[in-house]
Amino acid sequence: MATVDSMACNKPVLAPNYACFPEMLKGRKSLLFNNKEEFLNKINFILDNSQNYYQEGRYCFNLSKNYSDRVVAQKFIKIFSCLLNEPHKET
């Protein structure tokens, strides 16, 4: 949740390139790192340039909308509706 909370605050989020993070960040290479050296390079890329910081923060903010309570609830309803073979209604 801390990742999504930071994203929702318009903050760029760097994450390791494993587990759920590549999916969560939609594979954004500028935000994913594989090792310490990549992490340091990417953090410098973001912190040394205010335009990069803003662009990556904006990207994260827009992605965070996919994880709002309403969106996540609708996804769960859709999954359960499929499991129960019931039509799903968008609200």
C-alpha positions, 0 to 999 in steps of 0.5 A, a space after each residue: 500500500 505504501 507504493 500506491 499511496 506514494 504514487 497517489 501523492 504524485 511521487 515517482 516510485 522506484 521499485 525492484 524489477 520482480 514480484 508485482 512491481 513490474 505489473 504495478 508500474 506497467 513495465 516502466 523501465 525508468 522506474 524499475 531496477 535490477 541491482 544497486 547500480 541501476 537503482 543509483 542511476 535511476 534515482 539520480 535520473 529522477 532527483 537531478 532533473 526536476 522535469 524527470 521528477 515531475 514526469 515520472 511522478 505524474 506517470 505514477 499518479 495516473 497509474 495510482 487511479 487503477 488502484 482506487 477502492 472503487 476500481 479494485 472493488 469493481 474488479 473483484 465484483 467482475 471476477 466473482 460474477 464470472 465465477 458465479 456465471 452472473 452478468 456483471 453490471 458496471 456502477 
